[in-house]
Amino acid sequence: MLRYIGKRYGDSMHHEQIDAYSIVDVKVSYCNDKIYMFKNITFSLEFDNIFNKKYVSVINASDDAVSGTSYYAGAPFSVKGSVSCTF
């Protein structure tokens, strides 16, 4: 999966520009029917942000100038695995 986010701004006056970015994720799954007591079983492995791109994922801008704007970094490269089954 390819996620693309275009350029954004951290303030309503468009002075704080945040660059566009692309993130690549990959998910691989294997499903098999009738193994032991299970009707089916699925193994999944998910690789998020495989190129470990540094990006701003969330911008939290307040309505007043006193509080300012908060920027939150996006998730780095990560791997998730799962197993699911039906009885």
PDB file of N, CA, C and O in Angstrom:
ATOM      1  N   MET A   1       0.848  -1.152   0.000  1.00  0.00           N
ATOM      2  CA  MET A   1       0.000   0.000   0.000  1.00  0.00           C
ATOM      3  C   MET A   1       0.907   1.232   0.000  1.00  0.00           C
ATOM      4  O   MET A   1       1.923   1.272   0.693  1.00  0.00           O
ATOM      5  N   LEU A   2       0.524   2.215  -0.777  1.00  0.00           N
ATOM      6  CA  LEU A   2       1.235   3.481  -0.824  1.00  0.00           C
ATOM      7  C   LEU A   2       0.318   4.561  -0.277  1.00  0.00           C
ATOM      8  O   LEU A   2      -0.788   4.763  -0.779  1.00  0.00           O
ATOM      9  N   ARG A   3       0.788   5.258   0.764  1.00  0.00           N
ATOM     10  CA  ARG A   3       0.025   6.373   1.334  1.00  0.00           C
ATOM     11  C   ARG A   3       0.722   7.667   0.950  1.00  0.00           C
ATOM     12  O   ARG A   3       1.920   7.832   1.180  1.00  0.00           O
ATOM     13  N   TYR A   4      -0.037   8.579   0.364  1.00  0.00           N
ATOM     14  CA  TYR A   4       0.515   9.882  -0.010  1.00  0.00           C
ATOM     15  C   TYR A   4      -0.281  10.975   0.676  1.00  0.00           C
ATOM     16  O   TYR A   4      -1.511  10.987   0.615  1.00  0.00           O
ATOM     17  N   ILE A   5       0.415  11.891   1.328  1.00  0.00           N
ATOM     18  CA  ILE A   5      -0.202  13.059   1.951  1.00  0.00           C
ATOM     19  C   ILE A   5       0.461  14.287   1.327  1.00  0.00           C
ATOM     20  O   ILE A   5       1.683  14.430   1.371  1.00  0.00           O
ATOM     21  N   GLY A   6      -0.345  15.161   0.752  1.00  0.00           N
ATOM     22  CA  GLY A   6       0.169  16.370   0.114  1.00  0.00           C
ATOM     23  C   GLY A   6       0.630  17.393   1.140  1.00  0.00           C
ATOM     24  O   GLY A   6       0.480  17.191   2.345  1.00  0.00           O
ATOM     25  N   LYS A   7       1.195  18.498   0.649  1.00  0.00           N
ATOM     26  CA  LYS A   7       1.682  19.521   1.576  1.00  0.00           C
ATOM     27  C   LYS A   7       0.527  20.096   2.389  1.00  0.00           C
ATOM     28  O   LYS A   7      -0.605  20.193   1.915  1.00  0.00           O
ATOM     29  N   ARG A   8       0.839  20.470   3.612  1.00  0.00           N
ATOM     30  CA  ARG A   8      -0.146  21.011   4.538  1.00  0.00           C
ATOM     31  C   ARG A   8       0.455  22.207   5.239  1.00  0.00           C
ATOM     32  O   ARG A   8       1.628  22.533   5.055  1.00  0.00           O
ATOM     33  N   TYR A   9      -0.359  22.850   6.039  1.00  0.00           N
ATOM     34  CA  TYR A   9       0.095  24.005   6.803  1.00  0.00           C
ATOM     35  C   TYR A   9      -0.250  23.819   8.273  1.00  0.00           C
ATOM     36  O   TYR A   9      -1.296  23.266   8.612  1.00  0.00           O
ATOM     37  N   GLY A  10       0.639  24.284   9.137  1.00  0.00           N
ATOM     38  CA  GLY A  10       0.439  24.165  10.579  1.00  0.00           C
ATOM     39  C   GLY A  10      -0.329  25.312  11.185  1.00  0.00           C
ATOM     40  O   GLY A  10      -0.629  25.293  12.378  1.00  0.00           O
ATOM     41  N   ASP A  11      -0.653  26.310  10.388  1.00  0.00           N
ATOM     42  CA  ASP A  11      -1.411  27.448  10.906  1.00  0.00           C
ATOM     43  C   ASP A  11      -2.422  27.919   9.861  1.00  0.00           C
ATOM     44  O   ASP A  11      -2.307  27.599   8.678  1.00  0.00           O
ATOM     45  N   SER A  12      -3.390  28.667  10.311  1.00  0.00           N
ATOM     46  CA  SER A  12      -4.459  29.110   9.407  1.00  0.00           C
ATOM     47  C   SER A  12      -3.998  30.195   8.439  1.00  0.00           C
ATOM     48  O   SER A  12      -4.665  30.440   7.434  1.00  0.00           O
ATOM     49  N   MET A  13      -2.876  30.848   8.718  1.00  0.00           N
ATOM     50  CA  MET A  13      -2.354  31.891   7.838  1.00  0.00           C
ATOM     51  C   MET A  13      -1.435  31.325   6.745  1.00  0.00           C
ATOM     52  O   MET A  13      -0.955  32.070   5.891  1.00  0.00           O
ATOM     53  N   HIS A  14      -1.195  30.024   6.774  1.00  0.00           N
ATOM     54  CA  HIS A  14      -0.353  29.312   5.798  1.00  0.00           C
ATOM     55  C   HIS A  14       1.092  29.807   5.807  1.00  0.00           C
ATOM     56  O   HIS A  14       1.695  30.006   4.753  1.00  0.00           O
ATOM     57  N   HIS A  15       1.638  30.003   7.000  1.00  0.00           N
ATOM     58  CA  HIS A  15       3.035  30.407   7.132  1.00  0.00           C
ATOM     59  C   HIS A  15       3.933  29.207   7.456  1.00  0.00           C
ATOM     60  O   HIS A  15       5.110  29.206   7.097  1.00  0.00           O
ATOM     61  N   GLU A  16       3.394  28.197   8.124  1.00  0.00           N
ATOM     62  CA  GLU A  16       4.174  27.024   8.538  1.00  0.00           C
ATOM     63  C   GLU A  16       3.860  25.841   7.618  1.00  0.00           C
ATOM     64  O   GLU A  16       2.969  25.041   7.904  1.00  0.00           O
ATOM     65  N   GLN A  17       4.591  25.743   6.527  1.00  0.00           N
ATOM     66  CA  GLN A  17       4.323  24.683   5.548  1.00  0.00           C
ATOM     67  C   GLN A  17       4.962  23.369   5.969  1.00  0.00           C
ATOM     68  O   GLN A  17       6.111  23.337   6.409  1.00  0.00           O
ATOM     69  N   ILE A  18       4.214  22.297   5.833  1.00  0.00           N
ATOM     70  CA  ILE A  18       4.683  20.935   6.094  1.00  0.00           C
ATOM     71  C   ILE A  18       4.759  20.234   4.746  1.00  0.00           C
ATOM     72  O   ILE A  18       3.776  20.208   4.006  1.00  0.00           O
ATOM     73  N   ASP A  19       5.910  19.668   4.421  1.00  0.00           N
ATOM     74  CA  ASP A  19       6.112  19.038   3.115  1.00  0.00           C
ATOM     75  C   ASP A  19       5.248  17.795   2.924  1.00  0.00           C
ATOM     76  O   ASP A  19       4.824  17.161   3.889  1.00  0.00           O
ATOM     77  N   ALA A  20       4.999  17.463   1.665  1.00  0.00           N
ATOM     78  CA  ALA A  20       4.278  16.241   1.302  1.00  0.00           C
ATOM     79  C   ALA A  20       5.169  15.029   1.603  1.00  0.00           C
ATOM     80  O   ALA A  20       6.393  15.144   1.666  1.00  0.00           O
ATOM     81  N   TYR A  21       4.534  13.869   1.786  1.00  0.00           N
ATOM     82  CA  TYR A  21       5.310  12.648   1.996  1.00  0.00           C
ATOM     83  C   TYR A  21       4.544  11.435   1.485  1.00  0.00           C
ATOM     84  O   TYR A  21       3.325  11.467   1.315  1.00  0.00           O
ATOM     85  N   SER A  22       5.304  10.357   1.244  1.00  0.00           N
ATOM     86  CA  SER A  22       4.732   9.065   0.847  1.00  0.00           C
ATOM     87  C   SER A  22       5.275   8.002   1.781  1.00  0.00           C
ATOM     88  O   SER A  22       6.455   8.008   2.130  1.00  0.00           O
ATOM     89  N   ILE A  23       4.404   7.093   2.181  1.00  0.00           N
ATOM     90  CA  ILE A  23       4.779   5.988   3.068  1.00  0.00           C
ATOM     91  C   ILE A  23       4.378   4.683   2.381  1.00  0.00           C
ATOM     92  O   ILE A  23       3.292   4.583   1.811  1.00  0.00           O
ATOM     93  N   VAL A  24       5.267   3.679   2.439  1.00  0.00           N
ATOM     94  CA  VAL A  24       4.990   2.384   1.826  1.00  0.00           C
ATOM     95  C   VAL A  24       4.817   1.345   2.928  1.00  0.00           C
ATOM     96  O   VAL A  24       5.670   1.203   3.803  1.00  0.00           O
ATOM     97  N   ASP A  25       3.696   0.617   2.872  1.00  0.00           N
ATOM     98  CA  ASP A  25       3.397  -0.472   3.802  1.00  0.00           C
ATOM     99  C   ASP A  25       3.187  -1.758   3.006  1.00  0.00           C
ATOM    100  O   ASP A  25       2.727  -1.720   1.865  1.00  0.00           O
ATOM    101  N   VAL A  26       3.526  -2.893   3.612  1.00  0.00           N
ATOM    102  CA  VAL A  26       3.328  -4.190   2.965  1.00  0.00           C
ATOM    103  C   VAL A  26       2.678  -5.133   3.969  1.00  0.00           C
ATOM    104  O   VAL A  26       3.092  -5.202   5.126  1.00  0.00           O
ATOM    105  N   LYS A  27       1.649  -5.862   3.516  1.00  0.00           N
ATOM    106  CA  LYS A  27       1.001  -6.868   4.366  1.00  0.00           C
ATOM    107  C   LYS A  27       0.955  -8.186   3.602  1.00  0.00           C
ATOM    108  O   LYS A  27       0.526  -8.241   2.449  1.00  0.00           O
ATOM    109  N   VAL A  28       1.409  -9.253   4.272  1.00  0.00           N
ATOM    110  CA  VAL A  28       1.422 -10.590   3.691  1.00  0.00           C
ATOM    111  C   VAL A  28       0.590 -11.497   4.587  1.00  0.00           C
ATOM    112  O   VAL A  28       0.762 -11.511   5.806  1.00  0.00           O
ATOM    113  N   SER A  29      -0.318 -12.256   3.970  1.00  0.00           N
ATOM    114  CA  SER A  29      -1.177 -13.176   4.733  1.00  0.00           C
ATOM    115  C   SER A  29      -1.180 -14.548   4.085  1.00  0.00           C
ATOM    116  O   SER A  29      -1.070 -14.687   2.867  1.00  0.00           O
ATOM    117  N   TYR A  30      -1.309 -15.552   4.931  1.00  0.00           N
ATOM    118  CA  TYR A  30      -1.440 -16.931   4.466  1.00  0.00           C
ATOM    119  C   TYR A  30      -2.616 -17.554   5.193  1.00  0.00           C
ATOM    120  O   TYR A  30      -2.693 -17.501   6.421  1.00  0.00           O
ATOM    121  N   CYS A  31      -3.538 -18.148   4.434  1.00  0.00           N
ATOM    122  CA  CYS A  31      -4.729 -18.772   5.015  1.00  0.00           C
ATOM    123  C   CYS A  31      -4.783 -20.233   4.608  1.00  0.00           C
ATOM    124  O   CYS A  31      -4.519 -20.578   3.457  1.00  0.00           O
ATOM    125  N   ASN A  32      -5.129 -21.093   5.568  1.00  0.00           N
ATOM    126  CA  ASN A  32      -5.253 -22.520   5.287  1.00  0.00           C
ATOM    127  C   ASN A  32      -6.518 -23.043   5.962  1.00  0.00           C
ATOM    128  O   ASN A  32      -6.834 -22.647   7.084  1.00  0.00           O
ATOM    129  N   ASP A  33      -7.232 -23.921   5.291  1.00  0.00           N
ATOM    130  CA  ASP A  33      -8.475 -24.487   5.813  1.00  0.00           C
ATOM    131  C   ASP A  33      -8.243 -25.847   6.451  1.00  0.00           C
ATOM    132  O   ASP A  33      -7.346 -26.595   6.062  1.00  0.00           O
ATOM    133  N   LYS A  34      -9.072 -26.144   7.435  1.00  0.00           N
ATOM    134  CA  LYS A  34      -9.137 -27.454   8.087  1.00  0.00           C
ATOM    135  C   LYS A  34      -7.788 -27.957   8.598  1.00  0.00           C
ATOM    136  O   LYS A  34      -7.273 -28.972   8.130  1.00  0.00           O
ATOM    137  N   ILE A  35      -7.231 -27.237   9.557  1.00  0.00           N
ATOM    138  CA  ILE A  35      -6.010 -27.683  10.228  1.00  0.00           C
ATOM    139  C   ILE A  35      -6.386 -28.069  11.653  1.00  0.00           C
ATOM    140  O   ILE A  35      -6.888 -27.241  12.413  1.00  0.00           O
ATOM    141  N   TYR A  36      -6.150 -29.299  12.005  1.00  0.00           N
ATOM    142  CA  TYR A  36      -6.489 -29.832  13.320  1.00  0.00           C
ATOM    143  C   TYR A  36      -7.952 -29.543  13.647  1.00  0.00           C
ATOM    144  O   TYR A  36      -8.846 -29.961  12.911  1.00  0.00           O
ATOM    145  N   MET A  37      -8.198 -28.837  14.735  1.00  0.00           N
ATOM    146  CA  MET A  37      -9.578 -28.579  15.146  1.00  0.00           C
ATOM    147  C   MET A  37     -10.117 -27.257  14.590  1.00  0.00           C
ATOM    148  O   MET A  37     -11.248 -26.882  14.901  1.00  0.00           O
ATOM    149  N   PHE A  38      -9.337 -26.551  13.782  1.00  0.00           N
ATOM    150  CA  PHE A  38      -9.757 -25.247  13.260  1.00  0.00           C
ATOM    151  C   PHE A  38     -10.411 -25.374  11.893  1.00  0.00           C
ATOM    152  O   PHE A  38      -9.992 -26.183  11.065  1.00  0.00           O
ATOM    153  N   LYS A  39     -11.446 -24.566  11.666  1.00  0.00           N
ATOM    154  CA  LYS A  39     -12.054 -24.498  10.328  1.00  0.00           C
ATOM    155  C   LYS A  39     -11.093 -23.821   9.359  1.00  0.00           C
ATOM    156  O   LYS A  39     -10.922 -24.262   8.223  1.00  0.00           O
ATOM    157  N   ASN A  40     -10.473 -22.749   9.822  1.00  0.00           N
ATOM    158  CA  ASN A  40      -9.407 -22.117   9.046  1.00  0.00           C
ATOM    159  C   ASN A  40      -8.489 -21.346   9.991  1.00  0.00           C
ATOM    160  O   ASN A  40      -8.864 -21.005  11.113  1.00  0.00           O
ATOM    161  N   ILE A  41      -7.288 -21.083   9.512  1.00  0.00           N
ATOM    162  CA  ILE A  41      -6.304 -20.342  10.283  1.00  0.00           C
ATOM    163  C   ILE A  41      -5.576 -19.389   9.334  1.00  0.00           C
ATOM    164  O   ILE A  41      -5.248 -19.758   8.207  1.00  0.00           O
ATOM    165  N   THR A  42      -5.327 -18.166   9.794  1.00  0.00           N
ATOM    166  CA  THR A  42      -4.673 -17.150   8.969  1.00  0.00           C
ATOM    167  C   THR A  42      -3.482 -16.575   9.726  1.00  0.00           C
ATOM    168  O   THR A  42      -3.599 -16.176  10.885  1.00  0.00           O
ATOM    169  N   PHE A  43      -2.352 -16.538   9.062  1.00  0.00           N
ATOM    170  CA  PHE A  43      -1.135 -15.925   9.575  1.00  0.00           C
ATOM    171  C   PHE A  43      -0.888 -14.657   8.773  1.00  0.00           C
ATOM    172  O   PHE A  43      -0.931 -14.687   7.544  1.00  0.00           O
ATOM    173  N   SER A  44      -0.631 -13.547   9.449  1.00  0.00           N
ATOM    174  CA  SER A  44      -0.389 -12.270   8.771  1.00  0.00           C
ATOM    175  C   SER A  44       0.863 -11.609   9.328  1.00  0.00           C
ATOM    176  O   SER A  44       1.166 -11.702  10.518  1.00  0.00           O
ATOM    177  N   LEU A  45       1.579 -10.941   8.433  1.00  0.00           N
ATOM    178  CA  LEU A  45       2.756 -10.175   8.805  1.00  0.00           C
ATOM    179  C   LEU A  45       2.657  -8.838   8.093  1.00  0.00           C
ATOM    180  O   LEU A  45       2.483  -8.789   6.875  1.00  0.00           O
ATOM    181  N   GLU A  46       2.769  -7.745   8.855  1.00  0.00           N
ATOM    182  CA  GLU A  46       2.591  -6.415   8.289  1.00  0.00           C
ATOM    183  C   GLU A  46       3.838  -5.568   8.555  1.00  0.00           C
ATOM    184  O   GLU A  46       4.305  -5.475   9.690  1.00  0.00           O
ATOM    185  N   PHE A  47       4.363  -4.958   7.508  1.00  0.00           N
ATOM    186  CA  PHE A  47       5.530  -4.083   7.587  1.00  0.00           C
ATOM    187  C   PHE A  47       5.054  -2.663   7.297  1.00  0.00           C
ATOM    188  O   PHE A  47       4.604  -2.376   6.188  1.00  0.00           O
ATOM    189  N   ASP A  48       5.149  -1.780   8.278  1.00  0.00           N
ATOM    190  CA  ASP A  48       4.696  -0.395   8.125  1.00  0.00           C
ATOM    191  C   ASP A  48       5.899   0.526   7.975  1.00  0.00           C
ATOM    192  O   ASP A  48       6.910   0.363   8.658  1.00  0.00           O
ATOM    193  N   ASN A  49       5.776   1.503   7.066  1.00  0.00           N
ATOM    194  CA  ASN A  49       6.823   2.489   6.799  1.00  0.00           C
ATOM    195  C   ASN A  49       8.159   1.795   6.522  1.00  0.00           C
ATOM    196  O   ASN A  49       9.146   2.032   7.218  1.00  0.00           O
ATOM    197  N   ILE A  50       8.180   0.937   5.501  1.00  0.00           N
ATOM    198  CA  ILE A  50       9.347   0.086   5.254  1.00  0.00           C
ATOM    199  C   ILE A  50      10.621   0.851   4.914  1.00  0.00           C
ATOM    200  O   ILE A  50      11.714   0.306   5.066  1.00  0.00           O
ATOM    201  N   PHE A  51      10.512   2.088   4.463  1.00  0.00           N
ATOM    202  CA  PHE A  51      11.707   2.886   4.177  1.00  0.00           C
ATOM    203  C   PHE A  51      12.063   3.818   5.339  1.00  0.00           C
ATOM    204  O   PHE A  51      12.951   4.661   5.215  1.00  0.00           O
ATOM    205  N   ASN A  52      11.369   3.660   6.463  1.00  0.00           N
ATOM    206  CA  ASN A  52      11.622   4.422   7.696  1.00  0.00           C
ATOM    207  C   ASN A  52      11.634   5.931   7.444  1.00  0.00           C
ATOM    208  O   ASN A  52      12.519   6.643   7.918  1.00  0.00           O
ATOM    209  N   LYS A  53      10.655   6.397   6.704  1.00  0.00           N
ATOM    210  CA  LYS A  53      10.520   7.816   6.362  1.00  0.00           C
ATOM    211  C   LYS A  53      10.162   8.623   7.605  1.00  0.00           C
ATOM    212  O   LYS A  53       9.291   8.218   8.375  1.00  0.00           O
ATOM    213  N   LYS A  54      10.821   9.755   7.807  1.00  0.00           N
ATOM    214  CA  LYS A  54      10.480  10.656   8.918  1.00  0.00           C
ATOM    215  C   LYS A  54       9.468  11.660   8.399  1.00  0.00           C
ATOM    216  O   LYS A  54       9.690  12.302   7.372  1.00  0.00           O
ATOM    217  N   TYR A  55       8.349  11.795   9.114  1.00  0.00           N
ATOM    218  CA  TYR A  55       7.271  12.663   8.650  1.00  0.00           C
ATOM    219  C   TYR A  55       6.434  13.157   9.821  1.00  0.00           C
ATOM    220  O   TYR A  55       6.464  12.590  10.913  1.00  0.00           O
ATOM    221  N   VAL A  56       5.693  14.218   9.571  1.00  0.00           N
ATOM    222  CA  VAL A  56       4.761  14.770  10.551  1.00  0.00           C
ATOM    223  C   VAL A  56       3.406  14.136  10.276  1.00  0.00           C
ATOM    224  O   VAL A  56       2.833  14.337   9.205  1.00  0.00           O
ATOM    225  N   SER A  57       2.888  13.373  11.231  1.00  0.00           N
ATOM    226  CA  SER A  57       1.621  12.680  10.995  1.00  0.00           C
ATOM    227  C   SER A  57       0.412  13.491  11.431  1.00  0.00           C
ATOM    228  O   SER A  57      -0.623  13.459  10.766  1.00  0.00           O
ATOM    229  N   VAL A  58       0.526  14.215  12.537  1.00  0.00           N
ATOM    230  CA  VAL A  58      -0.613  14.965  13.070  1.00  0.00           C
ATOM    231  C   VAL A  58      -0.169  16.389  13.390  1.00  0.00           C
ATOM    232  O   VAL A  58       0.893  16.611  13.971  1.00  0.00           O
ATOM    233  N   ILE A  59      -1.001  17.341  12.999  1.00  0.00           N
ATOM    234  CA  ILE A  59      -0.785  18.738  13.364  1.00  0.00           C
ATOM    235  C   ILE A  59      -1.967  19.159  14.213  1.00  0.00           C
ATOM    236  O   ILE A  59      -3.117  19.043  13.791  1.00  0.00           O
ATOM    237  N   ASN A  60      -1.681  19.653  15.422  1.00  0.00           N
ATOM    238  CA  ASN A  60      -2.734  20.083  16.326  1.00  0.00           C
ATOM    239  C   ASN A  60      -2.593  21.594  16.508  1.00  0.00           C
ATOM    240  O   ASN A  60      -1.777  22.060  17.303  1.00  0.00           O
ATOM    241  N   ALA A  61      -3.392  22.345  15.766  1.00  0.00           N
ATOM    242  CA  ALA A  61      -3.317  23.812  15.830  1.00  0.00           C
ATOM    243  C   ALA A  61      -4.475  24.337  16.663  1.00  0.00           C
ATOM    244  O   ALA A  61      -5.631  23.971  16.450  1.00  0.00           O
ATOM    245  N   SER A  62      -4.146  25.198  17.610  1.00  0.00           N
ATOM    246  CA  SER A  62      -5.201  25.794  18.436  1.00  0.00           C
ATOM    247  C   SER A  62      -5.720  27.069  17.773  1.00  0.00           C
ATOM    248  O   SER A  62      -5.112  27.588  16.836  1.00  0.00           O
ATOM    249  N   ASP A  63      -6.834  27.557  18.266  1.00  0.00           N
ATOM    250  CA  ASP A  63      -7.467  28.751  17.692  1.00  0.00           C
ATOM    251  C   ASP A  63      -6.796  30.049  18.128  1.00  0.00           C
ATOM    252  O   ASP A  63      -6.989  31.090  17.499  1.00  0.00           O
ATOM    253  N   ASP A  64      -6.021  29.995  19.186  1.00  0.00           N
ATOM    254  CA  ASP A  64      -5.383  31.236  19.636  1.00  0.00           C
ATOM    255  C   ASP A  64      -3.865  31.164  19.438  1.00  0.00           C
ATOM    256  O   ASP A  64      -3.295  30.075  19.377  1.00  0.00           O
ATOM    257  N   ALA A  65      -3.240  32.285  19.341  1.00  0.00           N
ATOM    258  CA  ALA A  65      -1.806  32.341  19.082  1.00  0.00           C
ATOM    259  C   ALA A  65      -0.976  32.001  20.318  1.00  0.00           C
ATOM    260  O   ALA A  65       0.209  31.692  20.195  1.00  0.00           O
ATOM    261  N   VAL A  66      -1.575  32.054  21.500  1.00  0.00           N
ATOM    262  CA  VAL A  66      -0.839  31.802  22.744  1.00  0.00           C
ATOM    263  C   VAL A  66      -0.471  30.327  22.883  1.00  0.00           C
ATOM    264  O   VAL A  66       0.652  30.004  23.270  1.00  0.00           O
ATOM    265  N   SER A  67      -1.404  29.431  22.570  1.00  0.00           N
ATOM    266  CA  SER A  67      -1.174  27.997  22.742  1.00  0.00           C
ATOM    267  C   SER A  67      -0.228  27.434  21.698  1.00  0.00           C
ATOM    268  O   SER A  67       0.495  26.479  21.982  1.00  0.00           O
ATOM    269  N   GLY A  68      -0.213  27.992  20.510  1.00  0.00           N
ATOM    270  CA  GLY A  68       0.692  27.522  19.465  1.00  0.00           C
ATOM    271  C   GLY A  68       0.206  26.266  18.775  1.00  0.00           C
ATOM    272  O   GLY A  68      -0.952  25.870  18.903  1.00  0.00           O
ATOM    273  N   THR A  69       1.107  25.656  18.048  1.00  0.00           N
ATOM    274  CA  THR A  69       0.811  24.461  17.251  1.00  0.00           C
ATOM    275  C   THR A  69       1.683  23.315  17.726  1.00  0.00           C
ATOM    276  O   THR A  69       2.864  23.506  18.016  1.00  0.00           O
ATOM    277  N   SER A  70       1.105  22.126  17.807  1.00  0.00           N
ATOM    278  CA  SER A  70       1.855  20.923  18.181  1.00  0.00           C
ATOM    279  C   SER A  70       1.988  20.023  16.955  1.00  0.00           C
ATOM    280  O   SER A  70       1.029  19.831  16.207  1.00  0.00           O
ATOM    281  N   TYR A  71       3.180  19.477  16.759  1.00  0.00           N
ATOM    282  CA  TYR A  71       3.454  18.561  15.653  1.00  0.00           C
ATOM    283  C   TYR A  71       3.830  17.203  16.235  1.00  0.00           C
ATOM    284  O   TYR A  71       4.617  17.123  17.178  1.00  0.00           O
ATOM    285  N   TYR A  72       3.268  16.143  15.674  1.00  0.00           N
ATOM    286  CA  TYR A  72       3.536  14.800  16.165  1.00  0.00           C
ATOM    287  C   TYR A  72       4.207  13.976  15.070  1.00  0.00           C
ATOM    288  O   TYR A  72       3.732  13.914  13.936  1.00  0.00           O
ATOM    289  N   ALA A  73       5.313  13.352  15.432  1.00  0.00           N
ATOM    290  CA  ALA A  73       6.060  12.542  14.471  1.00  0.00           C
ATOM    291  C   ALA A  73       5.288  11.292  14.098  1.00  0.00           C
ATOM    292  O   ALA A  73       4.564  10.729  14.919  1.00  0.00           O
ATOM    293  N   GLY A  74       5.447  10.856  12.846  1.00  0.00           N
ATOM    294  CA  GLY A  74       4.809   9.632  12.381  1.00  0.00           C
ATOM    295  C   GLY A  74       5.545   8.404  12.895  1.00  0.00           C
ATOM    296  O   GLY A  74       6.687   8.496  13.345  1.00  0.00           O
ATOM    297  N   ALA A  75       4.898   7.282  12.827  1.00  0.00           N
ATOM    298  CA  ALA A  75       5.475   6.032  13.325  1.00  0.00           C
ATOM    299  C   ALA A  75       6.665   5.604  12.461  1.00  0.00           C
ATOM    300  O   ALA A  75       6.604   5.693  11.235  1.00  0.00           O
ATOM    301  N   PRO A  76       7.741   5.144  13.092  1.00  0.00           N
ATOM    302  CA  PRO A  76       8.891   4.655  12.332  1.00  0.00           C
ATOM    303  C   PRO A  76       8.604   3.268  11.755  1.00  0.00           C
ATOM    304  O   PRO A  76       7.496   2.751  11.901  1.00  0.00           O
ATOM    305  N   PHE A  77       9.593   2.670  11.106  1.00  0.00           N
ATOM    306  CA  PHE A  77       9.452   1.309  10.591  1.00  0.00           C
ATOM    307  C   PHE A  77       9.008   0.385  11.717  1.00  0.00           C
ATOM    308  O   PHE A  77       9.572   0.422  12.811  1.00  0.00           O
ATOM    309  N   SER A  78       8.012  -0.433  11.458  1.00  0.00           N
ATOM    310  CA  SER A  78       7.542  -1.381  12.464  1.00  0.00           C
ATOM    311  C   SER A  78       7.006  -2.636  11.790  1.00  0.00           C
ATOM    312  O   SER A  78       6.593  -2.617  10.630  1.00  0.00           O
ATOM    313  N   VAL A  79       7.022  -3.715  12.542  1.00  0.00           N
ATOM    314  CA  VAL A  79       6.539  -5.014  12.047  1.00  0.00           C
ATOM    315  C   VAL A  79       5.495  -5.526  13.029  1.00  0.00           C
ATOM    316  O   VAL A  79       5.697  -5.498  14.243  1.00  0.00           O
ATOM    317  N   LYS A  80       4.360  -6.001  12.478  1.00  0.00           N
ATOM    318  CA  LYS A  80       3.297  -6.568  13.305  1.00  0.00           C
ATOM    319  C   LYS A  80       2.944  -7.939  12.749  1.00  0.00           C
ATOM    320  O   LYS A  80       2.887  -8.141  11.536  1.00  0.00           O
ATOM    321  N   GLY A  81       2.713  -8.854  13.641  1.00  0.00           N
ATOM    322  CA  GLY A  81       2.300 -10.192  13.235  1.00  0.00           C
ATOM    323  C   GLY A  81       0.994 -10.561  13.922  1.00  0.00           C
ATOM    324  O   GLY A  81       0.698 -10.078  15.014  1.00  0.00           O
ATOM    325  N   SER A  82       0.210 -11.429  13.266  1.00  0.00           N
ATOM    326  CA  SER A  82      -1.022 -11.887  13.893  1.00  0.00           C
ATOM    327  C   SER A  82      -1.380 -13.286  13.404  1.00  0.00           C
ATOM    328  O   SER A  82      -0.998 -13.717  12.316  1.00  0.00           O
ATOM    329  N   VAL A  83      -2.127 -13.969  14.256  1.00  0.00           N
ATOM    330  CA  VAL A  83      -2.672 -15.290  13.932  1.00  0.00           C
ATOM    331  C   VAL A  83      -4.136 -15.260  14.308  1.00  0.00           C
ATOM    332  O   VAL A  83      -4.488 -14.883  15.426  1.00  0.00           O
ATOM    333  N   SER A  84      -4.986 -15.654  13.384  1.00  0.00           N
ATOM    334  CA  SER A  84      -6.419 -15.735  13.689  1.00  0.00           C
ATOM    335  C   SER A  84      -6.941 -17.090  13.224  1.00  0.00           C
ATOM    336  O   SER A  84      -6.458 -17.656  12.243  1.00  0.00           O
ATOM    337  N   CYS A  85      -7.932 -17.594  13.944  1.00  0.00           N
ATOM    338  CA  CYS A  85      -8.483 -18.894  13.599  1.00  0.00           C
ATOM    339  C   CYS A  85      -9.983 -18.934  13.878  1.00  0.00           C
ATOM    340  O   CYS A  85     -10.513 -18.167  14.681  1.00  0.00           O
ATOM    341  N   THR A  86     -10.640 -19.853  13.187  1.00  0.00           N
ATOM    342  CA  THR A  86     -12.075 -20.095  13.373  1.00  0.00           C
ATOM    343  C   THR A  86     -12.242 -21.538  13.810  1.00  0.00           C
ATOM    344  O   THR A  86     -11.672 -22.453  13.215  1.00  0.00           O
ATOM    345  N   PHE A  87     -13.040 -21.732  14.868  1.00  0.00           N
ATOM    346  CA  PHE A  87     -13.280 -23.094  15.375  1.00  0.00           C
ATOM    347  C   PHE A  87     -14.456 -23.720  14.680  1.00  0.00           C
ATOM    348  O   PHE A  87     -14.810 -24.862  14.972  1.00  0.00           O
TER     349      PHE A  87
END
